[in-house]
Amino acid sequence: MKLDAGAMLGMLFRRAAPPAGACALGTSVVALPLRSGCTAPPGCPVVIIDAKGATRRAPDPRRPAVREGELACVFHPGPYTVDIVPFAQAPEIGLRTTFAVDAADPQAAHQRFDLYLSSEVPERLELAALAEGMQATLQRELAHGGLELPPCAGIEEWNVFRLGLNQLLYMRYGVTVDDCVPVDLGATRDYAQDLCARAAAQPAASLAVPADAAASAVPGGAALADPGAAAPGGAAAPVYGGARRPASAALAGADDAALRDARALRRLFLELPCLMCGLRLAALPVCPEQFRRQQALLQRMDLLSVGAASMPAFSLATPGQALAIEQRLRRVRHSQRACASLDDAWALLARMKEAPAALARHRLAALYDEAERIVANLETDCAGRRAAQPPAEGEERAMERGAADAGSAQGGAA
């Protein structure tokens, strides 16, 4: 096959194509995967994620050096403007927030936004998904009392909230809040649609029919309400919230459970070491007692990190023996609750970094109490994820007491 001179010159000097969906970068899309042979748009950094989840920034975004088994991701730093609802009970009250992805810190070993891409973003990051996560983070922190937004906040109270929001979103997502003003969203909210969406998002356990109601409303319902009743075929139907669901419904609910569990374990594996580094530097102990408590917390988190890296297979009870569907769903519930504790840990780290250097001793002690509670929840959920069968009620309480005693013993030994 012969090529003319024009075709040869075109092959030699052709430009690399932009990634698919590059036109939406900076508007409705924050980050996109960068395929082989594509180049990043101007002004967009490139994050390279290796097979172990470690990240690094490409020195030259136009020619990222991507090795085999690595994934390149390009993102637009912004700024972006979204409307966040701080209180779920009042969807007409909003905060118009303008934020941007923070620039790379040369002194930091890990960039927080890069860690977020590696641990939580499977492909592309939509602006709507990021805004939804930021809204859920803010609502959770307000509900827990970490941030305060009074109905008639003064200038000083608003400034305190504004600084706390900036630190919270930076520690959780690696973004910096440039502006935040209250807005009225009443004209743009459909209350009926919001209620339907909230009802659809409720877990299946909260919508399950109570066992006594099922027994009284359904002919032969006593057999369905009996925990020892068997499903057709001889296998016991799983129980959710006191009511039985057919085995087909349980199979449908377990379709994506393995994927959700894998994502949760990835978060634990990647974020626990970074949380440990943040805890070392966030609030330095002011007395020997707090130093011992910090050392004990770091030791417990180190054990959790090792345990997250050696979790058993999701679908196996023992090597060669499959795990029942209801036990798989129990495992994924534990892993997702552990991720909720991770969110609490990032929020607590934001409060520690926001506090002044000369923090009062009793205030720092209260923050360490909160950290011990979060670590205890992580230990309980990681143990539940590892177990093939749920522990009995007495054994679970003993395990929780043992974890608390171990933490106090480590603190005293340190």
Salt bridges, closest charged atoms under 4 A:
ASP60 OD1 - ARG62 NE 3.41
GLU70 OE2 - ARG56 NH1 2.92
GLU70 OE2 - ARG67 NH1 3.36
ASP83 OD1 - ARG96 NE 2.78
ASP114 OD2 - ARG57 NE 2.83
GLU120 OE2 - ARG172 NH1 2.77
GLU120 OE2 - ARG267 NE 3.72
GLU123 OE1 - ARG35 NH2 3.27
GLU126 OE2 - ARG124 NE 2.86
GLU141 OE2 - ARG351 NE 3.20
ASP256 OD2 - ARG260 NE 3.54
ASP261 OD1 - ARG385 NE 2.86
GLU271 OE2 - ARG267 NE 2.91
ASP343 OD1 - ARG172 NH2 3.09
ASP343 OD1 - ARG267 NH2 2.93
ASP344 OD1 - ARG140 NE 2.72
ASP344 OD1 - HIS144 ND1 3.79
ASP369 OD1 - ARG293 NH2 2.35
GLU370 OE2 - ARG373 NH2 2.56
GLU372 OE2 - ARG293 NE 3.15
GLU379 OE2 - ARG300 NE 2.89
ASP381 OD1 - HIS334 ND1 3.27
ASP381 OD1 - ARG337 NE 3.33
GLU393 OE2 - ARG397 NH2 2.80
